[in-house]
């Protein structure tokens, strides 16, 4: 009698499991689950570009070419404006990889006599002082960076 009662429960459990699996798979291609917003002005890069502190942004002529650089979360990016107000970031410089969790503790940009110098430093969580990975880099054209 006990086994006869378990069989319908098991069938119900299997049916629920199958339904849940199918429901989760069917939503994979839906636009509502997309990580990219449909409005380019609402992308995480566009928002971070607008909200970046002025001391971490360079927008001007460097090496004879118009250049737009941004320091964000201990990484230097080249920023390109796109149609519709969006932006595209290209990573240029960042500290070396560290195998544990880190947070950005030190970042600055200095513009002087046609040269840009940045310092980036990431601290490991639960560690004192700075920095687990860090460095200073310099460029005269925004493309080629030399570690100091």
N, C-alpha and C positions, 0 to 999 in steps of 0.2 A: 504494500500500500504506500509506503514511504517513497519508493522508487517511482511509482506512478505519479505522485505529486511533484517530484523533482523534474520530470521530463517536460511538462509544459513550462515550468520556470526556466529551464535551460534553453528551450526553444525561444522563449521571449527574450532572454538575455542575449542569445546569438543574433536574433533579429535586430535588437537595439544596437548591438555592436556593429553589425553590418550597415545599418542605417546611418549611424554616427560616422563611420568611415567614409561612406559615399557622400554624405553631406559635407564633410570637411574637404574631400577631394574636389567636389564640384565647384567650390568657391575659389579654387586656386587661380583661375584665369579671369575672375571678375575684376572690373576696374575699381570697385569699392575697397578692395584689399591691396591696391597698389601702394607702394611706398613713395611714389612720386606724385605730388599734387598736380592737378590739371592746370592750375594757374602758375606760370613760371615765377611770378612775383612772390609766391608762397613757398618756394623750395627752401630747404634748410640753408643752402649756400646764399641765396638772394637775401634772406633774412639776416644771416650772419654778416654779409657784406654791408648791408644798410646800418646794422647796429655796431659795427666794429669801431673801437676807439680810434680817434684820429692818429694817435702816436703809433698805431700798428698798421697804418695804411700808407702806401706811397702811390701817388698818381701823378705822373709827369714824364719828362723826357729823361731817359737813361741810355747812355751809349748811342745817342742820336735817334732813338726810336721811342714812340709813346709806350709807356709801361704802366701797368696797374698791378701792384703787389699788395698782398694782405698776409699778415701773421695771424693765425687762428689755431688755438689749441696746440701750441708748440710745433707748428708747421708753417712753412712759407708757401704761398700759392700765387700763381699768375692768374689774374681774373680777366676773363673775356666777356664783354657784354654781348648778349644775344637779342634777337628780335623778340618783341613782346615784353622786354624788361627783365628777362631772365639773365643769369650769369652761368659761366662754366669755369670751374676751378681746375688748375693743373698743379699738382704738387711739385715743388722745386727742391725744398730742403726740409729735413726733419732729423731729429736725433736717432741714433742707432736703436735697433729693436731691443727690448728688454722683456724677458720671459714672464714676468709677473705684472699685475695691475699697476698702472702708474697714473699720475695726474700731472698736468702742466703747472709747474711752480714758478718758472722764470721765462719770460719772453719779452724782448724789446727790439726795437728797430731804430737805427740811427742813420740819418741821411746827412752826408757831409762831403762837399767838393766833388760831386758826381759819383760818389761811392755810397753803397748801402751796406751796413754791418748789422747782423742780427745775432742775438744770443737766445738759445732755446734750451730749456732744462726741464726734464721730467723726473718727479720723485716717486719712488716705489711706495705703495700704500703700507702703512705701519712702519715706515722707516723714517728716521730723523734726518734733518739736513737736506740739502739739495746737492747733487742730483744723481739719480741712478744712471741716466743718460743725458748728455748735454754737449754743447759745443757753441763756438762762435764761427760765423761764416761771413764772407765779404764778396760783393759783386760790383762790377762797373757797368754791366750791361743787362742785368736781370735774368740772364740765361745761364751763365757760367759762374758757379759759386766755388770759392776756395775756403776750405776749413782752416781756421787760424790756430 
